[in-house]
Structure formats: structure tokens, C-alpha cells
Amino acid sequence: MFDPLFHITTHDELQQAQMSGASPLTYRPKGFATEGFIHCSHRHQVVATANRIFKGQTNLVLLEIARSRLTCPVIEENLEGGTELFPHIYGPLPLEVIVQVYDFPCGEDGLFEWPI
């Protein structure tokens, strides 16, 4: 069964990974060096996460990730004290496991809706 994960980032961060020249091409968000993982969401968590963390931000994209193709651990956890679990990727994200990149603009009110 295809169980995608989703990650919100900026066009610029994704473009930096695509143009890095590293082999293999991998994506590491700005917080990766200090946190050690990549924050992700399940499909049903994307919009609430975007509206809570990214409200009003522009230049965002939503990465759809093939969880089954990851070789690093994915841990379901909540590090903020709540009960809802979020997937965290504990390793750099190989660009080859990104199934789709969606433009993810907010509306005039600064809020997000599902892009697809």
C-alpha cells in the first residue's frame, strides 16, 4: 500500500538541494543539523500543520514522499506534548523518493487548503 508522507518547505530550499551537485542528491531542511530529523505529516495533517506553522508564508511547496522507498528510520512521535503522532524522517531525504512537488500557496487570508 502506498502510504505517502508530506513535507512543507520553500521553493528555495528544494532548489538548493536540486542544485547542490552532491551524489546522491539529498534534501536537508535548515533545522536538520540541530534537530536531526525532517518534520513530516500524514495527508490528513497537512492543512492543519500548514495553517499552524506557515500561516501567511509564500514561496512554499509540498513534497509528497514515498515512505516505502526511504532507507532511514521514520518514527511516529509527538515532541510537543500532544497525543497526535507525526512522522519524522531521521536522515537526509533522497530526492529520488519525492513522488511529486506541489506548489503550496496560501489564500488571501493567509490560510492553506489542500493543493490537489
N, C-alpha and C positions, 0 to 999 in steps of 0.2 A: 504494500500500500504506500502511495506517495504521501508523505507527511512533511510538507514544506515548513520551513522556518522563515521568518521575515525579520529584516533589519533595516532601520531607518538611518540614512546617512546623507551627506551632502554630495552634490554633483562633483565638487572639487576633491573631496576625499577619495571618491571612487576613481576619478580620473587620475589622481596621483598614483594610485595602486596600478592602474592600467598602463601607465607610462613609466613605471619605476625601472623597468629593464631587468628586474630580479627574475630568477628562474628557480622554481616556478613563480608565476605571478600570484601574489597574495595581498589580501587587504587586512590592515590593522587600523582600527579607529584610533583617534587621538588618545582616548583613555586606556587603551590596551596595555601600554607599558606600565601603568600604575595599578590597574585592576586585574590584569592577567586573563581577561575573558572578553568576549563580544556579547553585548546585550542583544537578545532577540525576543521575538514574540511569536505566539501561535496566531493563526489567521484571526480568530475571534478577539484577540487582544490588541491588534494593530491600531485601530482608530482611537481607542481609549488611551493607549500609550502615547500616540502622536499628540493628542489634544492635551495630555497632562504635561508632557516634556517639551514638545516642539511648537506649542501654540504660537501662531503668527510668524513662524520662520519660513523663509523662502529658500529656493535652490535645493530642495530635498528630493531624494529618490528613495524608493522602497525596493530592497533586494529580496527576491524570492530565492531561497536556498534549498537545495536538495539535501535534506538531512541524511538520507541513506548513503550519500557519497562522501560524507565527512569521515576523516580518519582520526580526528581528535575527539576527546570526550565532549558530550553535550550533557550538562547537568540541569535538571529541573529544580529551581530553587527560588526562594524569595529572600533577598538580603535586606529588605526594608521593613521587615516585621509583619507583613501581611500574610494572608493564607493562600493567595493566588500564586501559583508557581509559573515562573518564566524560564524559557530555555536560555542557557548561557553556553556559548562555544568557548571551550578552553584551549585555544590555539589560534593561530592566524587562519584566516579564511581563504582557501584557494579559490581564485576567481573562476576556475573551471566548474565549481559546484553551484555557481549562481545560475539559476534557470532562467530568470527574467529580471530586468530592471525596469521599474515603472516610475515615471515622473510622479511626484507626490506633492502637488501644490496645496496650500491651504486656501480656504474660501475667503471672501471679503471680510468675514467676521473673525478670521484667524484660525478657524477650526478646520479639521480634516474630515474627509469622507473616504470610504473605500475606493481606491483608484481604478479598480477593474470590475 
